[in-house]
Amino acid sequence: MTRGTTGHNRLRRADRWLAAVHEGLLRSAADPLVVDLGYGASPVTTLELFARLRRVRRDLEVVGVEIDPERVAAASAYRKPGLDFRRGGFEIPGRPPLVIRAFNVLRQYPEAEAWRHWELMASRLQPGGVIVEGTCSEIGHRAVWVGLDRTGPRTLTFAARFGGVDRPSDLAERLPKTLIHRNVPGEKVHAFLTDWDRAWAMSAPFGAYGARQRWIQSIGRLREIWPLYTSAPYGGTARWRLGELSLPWSALVS
């Protein structure tokens, strides 16, 4: 069981990304179910996920899943058509979901266990389904998440509020459990963050036009040496302007 810490808009960046990047999946699937795994002591982030994804598709169903029965009981007051709460864990009770969102859940586990939980969640997905698993700061101004499907991790996304980081490598503290211990010299993720910090420093003159312009310019330099996503849905200026950067998982893990 997690500490349960949560708060309004903590997961807004991940929700926004999910609604935009996987809009086609959400719209095209038959009877789509989205699971919010480990929503915490308050169901507020599940309620926000429901509201945001319902703008994409009005008949989409969201289920919040928690291991603590007291948290499920407390959330039951918020049940309504299309929104439910159930007790469970990584086995994901009920019918197979199209999407699983799991934030700030796996940080307490050793790396090997985190990999096993990824595999367990993936085995419960509908064909073509996705998992968004990551961590964020307590106010959501720094976040990193992995996009997975039934074959394993596919993408890694860094997201920050402009002004919420002094340099891109500040996001290292939010790396997923399967990467955070690899942020050491000789590993690809460390090399990536080092190169991004260098690109950020070289883009300092653009800071005169605001942190957003400096962020975009740093990505422009970084894309010359790393295989970043540079077009929709994962990349391009529209996403970079929101304080995001995505790249293939394979670029950082041998």
C-alpha positions as CSV (number, residue, x, y, z in Angstrom):
1,M,0.0,0.0,0.0
2,T,1.3,3.5,-0.9
3,R,1.3,6.5,1.4
4,G,-1.7,7.8,-0.5
5,T,-0.3,11.3,-1.0
6,T,-2.2,13.0,-3.8
7,G,-3.7,16.4,-4.7
8,H,-5.7,18.3,-7.3
9,N,-4.1,18.5,-10.8
10,R,-1.1,16.4,-9.7
11,L,-1.4,14.2,-12.7
12,R,-2.7,16.8,-15.2
13,R,0.4,16.6,-17.4
14,A,0.0,12.8,-17.8
15,D,-3.7,13.1,-18.4
16,R,-3.3,15.7,-21.1
17,W,-0.7,13.5,-22.8
18,L,-2.9,10.4,-22.6
19,A,-5.9,12.2,-24.0
20,A,-3.9,13.7,-26.9
21,V,-1.4,11.0,-27.8
22,H,-3.9,8.1,-27.5
23,E,-7.0,9.9,-28.6
24,G,-7.3,7.6,-31.6
25,L,-7.1,4.5,-29.4
26,L,-9.7,5.9,-27.0
27,R,-12.1,6.8,-29.8
28,S,-11.8,3.6,-31.8
29,A,-12.0,0.9,-29.2
30,A,-15.2,-1.0,-28.4
31,D,-16.4,-0.4,-24.8
32,P,-13.2,1.3,-23.6
33,L,-12.2,0.8,-19.9
34,V,-9.5,2.9,-18.2
35,V,-8.1,1.8,-14.9
36,D,-6.5,4.3,-12.4
37,L,-4.3,2.0,-10.3
38,G,-3.3,3.1,-6.8
39,Y,-5.2,6.4,-6.8
40,G,-4.3,7.0,-3.1
41,A,-6.0,8.3,0.0
42,S,-8.3,10.6,-2.1
43,P,-9.9,9.7,-5.4
44,V,-9.4,13.3,-6.7
45,T,-7.0,12.2,-9.5
46,T,-9.4,9.5,-10.6
47,L,-12.2,12.0,-10.8
48,E,-10.0,14.4,-12.8
49,L,-9.0,11.5,-15.2
50,F,-12.7,10.7,-15.7
51,A,-13.6,14.3,-16.5
52,R,-10.7,14.7,-18.9
53,L,-11.1,11.5,-20.8
54,R,-14.9,11.9,-21.1
55,R,-14.1,15.0,-23.2
56,V,-12.5,12.6,-25.7
57,R,-15.3,10.0,-25.5
58,R,-18.5,10.3,-23.6
59,D,-19.2,6.6,-23.1
60,L,-15.7,5.8,-21.8
61,E,-15.6,4.0,-18.3
62,V,-13.1,4.7,-15.6
63,V,-12.4,2.5,-12.6
64,G,-10.2,3.4,-9.7
65,V,-8.4,0.5,-8.1
66,E,-6.8,0.5,-4.6
67,I,-5.5,-2.2,-2.4
68,D,-6.7,-0.5,0.8
69,P,-10.4,-1.3,1.4
70,E,-10.8,1.9,3.5
71,R,-9.8,4.0,0.5
72,V,-12.2,2.1,-1.7
73,A,-15.0,2.6,0.8
74,A,-14.3,6.3,1.1
75,A,-14.3,6.7,-2.7
76,S,-17.6,4.9,-3.2
77,A,-19.5,8.1,-2.5
78,Y,-18.2,9.4,-5.8
79,R,-19.5,6.5,-7.9
80,K,-21.7,7.5,-10.8
81,P,-22.5,6.1,-14.3
82,G,-19.1,5.4,-16.0
83,L,-17.1,5.8,-12.8
84,D,-16.5,3.1,-10.2
85,F,-14.0,2.1,-7.5
86,R,-12.8,-1.4,-6.7
87,R,-10.3,-3.2,-4.4
88,G,-7.4,-4.8,-6.1
89,G,-3.7,-4.5,-7.2
90,F,-1.5,-5.2,-10.1
91,E,-3.7,-8.1,-11.2
92,I,-6.3,-5.5,-12.2
93,P,-9.7,-6.9,-11.2
94,G,-12.6,-7.0,-13.7
95,R,-12.6,-7.1,-17.4
96,P,-9.4,-6.3,-19.3
97,P,-8.8,-2.6,-19.6
98,L,-7.8,-0.6,-22.6
99,V,-5.6,1.8,-20.6
100,I,-4.0,1.5,-17.2
101,R,-2.6,4.6,-15.5
102,A,-0.3,3.8,-12.5
103,F,1.5,6.8,-11.0
104,N,3.7,6.9,-7.9
105,V,3.0,3.2,-7.2
106,L,6.2,1.4,-8.2
107,R,8.8,3.6,-6.6
108,Q,8.6,1.6,-3.4
109,Y,9.6,-1.7,-5.1
110,P,13.0,-3.1,-6.1
111,E,13.8,-2.8,-9.8
112,A,13.2,-6.6,-10.5
113,E,9.8,-6.4,-8.9
114,A,8.9,-3.4,-10.9
115,W,9.6,-5.3,-14.1
116,R,7.4,-8.2,-12.9
117,H,4.5,-5.8,-12.1
118,W,4.9,-4.3,-15.5
119,E,4.5,-7.7,-17.0
120,L,1.5,-8.6,-14.9
121,M,-0.3,-5.4,-15.8
122,A,0.5,-5.8,-19.5
123,S,-0.9,-9.3,-19.4
124,R,-4.3,-7.8,-18.3
125,L,-4.5,-5.3,-21.2
126,Q,-6.9,-5.6,-24.1
127,P,-5.1,-6.2,-27.4
128,G,-3.7,-2.8,-28.5
129,G,-4.0,-1.4,-25.0
130,V,-1.5,0.8,-23.2
131,I,-0.1,1.4,-19.7
132,V,1.1,4.8,-18.6
133,E,3.3,4.3,-15.5
134,G,5.4,6.9,-13.9
135,T,6.1,9.2,-11.0
136,C,5.7,12.9,-10.4
137,S,6.4,15.5,-7.7
138,E,3.8,16.2,-5.0
139,I,2.5,19.2,-6.9
140,G,2.9,17.6,-10.4
141,H,5.5,20.2,-11.7
142,R,8.0,17.4,-12.5
143,A,7.0,14.0,-14.0
144,V,8.4,11.2,-16.0
145,W,6.4,8.3,-17.4
146,V,6.7,5.2,-19.5
147,G,4.3,4.1,-22.2
148,L,4.0,0.3,-22.4
149,D,2.0,-2.2,-24.4
150,R,1.6,-6.0,-24.1
151,T,5.2,-6.4,-25.5
152,G,6.8,-4.1,-22.9
153,P,8.0,-0.5,-22.6
154,R,7.9,1.6,-25.8
155,T,8.3,5.2,-24.9
156,L,9.6,7.5,-22.2
157,T,8.3,11.0,-21.6
158,F,9.7,13.8,-19.5
159,A,7.4,16.7,-18.5
160,A,7.9,19.8,-16.5
161,R,6.3,23.1,-15.6
162,F,8.3,25.9,-17.1
163,G,10.2,27.4,-14.2
164,G,9.8,24.1,-12.3
165,V,13.4,22.9,-13.1
166,D,16.7,24.7,-13.1
167,R,18.0,22.2,-15.7
168,P,16.6,19.1,-17.5
169,S,18.5,16.6,-15.3
170,D,16.4,17.8,-12.3
171,L,13.8,15.4,-13.8
172,A,16.1,12.4,-13.0
173,E,14.5,12.1,-9.5
174,R,11.3,11.1,-11.3
175,L,12.7,8.4,-13.5
176,P,10.8,5.1,-13.3
177,K,12.1,2.5,-11.0
178,T,13.5,0.5,-13.9
179,L,15.8,3.4,-14.9
180,I,16.5,5.5,-11.8
181,H,19.4,3.4,-10.6
182,R,20.9,3.4,-14.1
183,N,21.5,7.2,-14.0
184,V,25.2,6.8,-13.5
185,P,28.2,7.3,-15.9
186,G,28.4,4.7,-18.6
187,E,24.6,4.2,-18.9
188,K,22.6,5.7,-21.7
189,V,20.1,7.5,-19.6
190,H,22.9,9.3,-17.8
191,A,24.4,10.3,-21.2
192,F,21.1,11.5,-22.4
193,L,20.5,13.7,-19.4
194,T,24.0,15.0,-19.6
195,D,23.6,15.9,-23.2
196,W,20.3,17.6,-22.5
197,D,21.8,19.7,-19.8
198,R,24.5,20.7,-22.2
199,A,21.9,21.6,-24.9
200,W,20.0,23.6,-22.2
201,A,23.1,25.6,-21.3
202,M,23.8,26.3,-25.0
203,S,20.2,27.5,-25.4
204,A,20.5,30.0,-22.5
205,P,20.3,33.1,-24.7
206,F,16.7,32.1,-25.7
207,G,15.8,32.3,-22.0
208,A,15.4,36.0,-22.7
209,Y,12.2,35.0,-24.5
210,G,11.0,32.8,-21.7
211,A,11.6,29.3,-20.4
212,R,9.4,27.8,-23.1
213,Q,11.6,29.0,-25.9
214,R,14.7,27.8,-24.2
215,W,13.1,24.4,-23.7
216,I,12.2,24.1,-27.4
217,Q,15.6,25.3,-28.5
218,S,17.3,22.8,-26.2
219,I,15.3,20.0,-27.8
220,G,16.2,21.2,-31.2
221,R,19.9,20.8,-30.3
222,L,19.3,17.4,-28.6
223,R,17.4,15.9,-31.6
224,E,20.7,16.2,-33.6
225,I,22.3,13.5,-31.5
226,W,19.3,11.5,-29.9
227,P,16.4,9.9,-31.7
228,L,13.6,12.0,-30.2
229,Y,10.1,11.9,-31.5
230,T,9.8,15.0,-33.7
231,S,6.2,14.6,-35.1
232,A,2.7,13.8,-33.8
233,P,1.5,12.2,-31.8
234,Y,4.5,11.9,-29.5
235,G,6.6,14.8,-30.5
236,G,6.8,18.0,-32.5
237,T,6.5,21.7,-31.4
238,A,3.0,21.3,-30.2
239,R,4.1,18.9,-27.5
240,W,7.4,20.6,-26.7
241,R,5.5,23.8,-26.1
242,L,3.7,22.0,-23.2
243,G,7.0,21.2,-21.5
244,E,7.2,17.6,-22.8
245,L,9.9,15.5,-24.5
246,S,9.4,11.9,-25.6
247,L,11.8,9.4,-27.1
248,P,11.8,5.6,-27.7
249,W,12.5,3.5,-24.7
250,S,15.0,1.5,-26.8
251,A,17.2,4.7,-27.1
252,L,18.0,4.6,-23.4
253,V,18.0,0.8,-22.6
254,S,20.4,-1.6,-24.4
